[in-house]
Structure formats: structure tokens, C-alpha cells
């Protein structure tokens, strides 16, 4: 997936400034598609040049002017075309799994410490996802159509983190049983 499509998907609901879009990325799309603020601003410029988005400059007193970006009809069409294209499952690319694969050359304590660290990180991310679920998706039957699609991505994140936690627990148990 290109960053362009992640930006279009984020802007499709409502216009945003680059700053607000970058903040939104940190709390939504950023859970599954990483981009720095600099990359987002650079991509916004490209998308505007291509005519996929447009911007409106808003004057602000005491602060620099800000640009509000909106998806154009061409941008919406490009997003629809991209969504309609089949995509392949993304292969796993994870440093921890490489460490585990070759972990027998290190001490088990080193690997156990890394597993515990990862377990804690996945636990924290799951907690964040569960809080978002409680805050925004309590009554599934009353969700708007866009909210249902957003909830589906959140459910995937919850499942992902739950699976990682179960795997970390299993790996820790297995390694501790051989110490």
C-alpha cells in the first residue's frame, strides 16, 4: 500500500490540516501504517500536485495560516480503484521472530527478557485498542457505515495483539520449562 492511499482514506470523511492528519495518523491509521509527519507532508504536496486532493488556506490570528486538505473527485476515484484491486497477504517481517529462530545461540535469559518486553508492549497496545473500542464502538448496531469499517480494523488489531500475547505466554512457558 502506498502512503497516498492511507492519506486518502484518512481524509475521505472530512477535511484536515496536515498537522491534524499527522495526529490522526498517530491514533488510527498509524496503528497499521507507519509514516513520519515529514513523510505525510511530503505526500500531501504530491497528492495536491496530482489533483487527488485540494487545499484551502485558512487565516488564523496570532498563528501561521493553516491548510485544510480535502479529497477531490479524482482522489476519491483513485481510492476506489485501489480498493477494488486485489492485494496479497503481507509476509511476516519481524525482528523478534528472527531472534527467536536463532535464539539458541544466546542465553535463554536474554531471549526471555526480550519476550517479556514484547509481551508488555503488546499488552499496552491491546489496552489502548480496548479503550478505543469502549469509547467509540459500544453499540455495533448503531454505528454509521464508515464507523463499521473503522471498527473492523480495530477488531483486527485486537485479535492481532491478543494472538501475540498468547504466543508470548506460550514461548515464555516453553523456554522456562527447559531452564
ZISUL-V662046 format. One line per field, one symbol per residue. burial: # if it has 9 or more other ideal C-beta (glycine too) atoms within 8 Angstrom, else .. A space follows every 50 residues. Layout:
burial=???
//
This chain:
burial=..#########....###..##.##...###.#.#...###.##.###.. .##.#..#.......#######.###.##................#..## ..#..#.#.###.###.##..##.##..##.##..##.....#...##.# #.##.###..##.##..##.##..#....
//
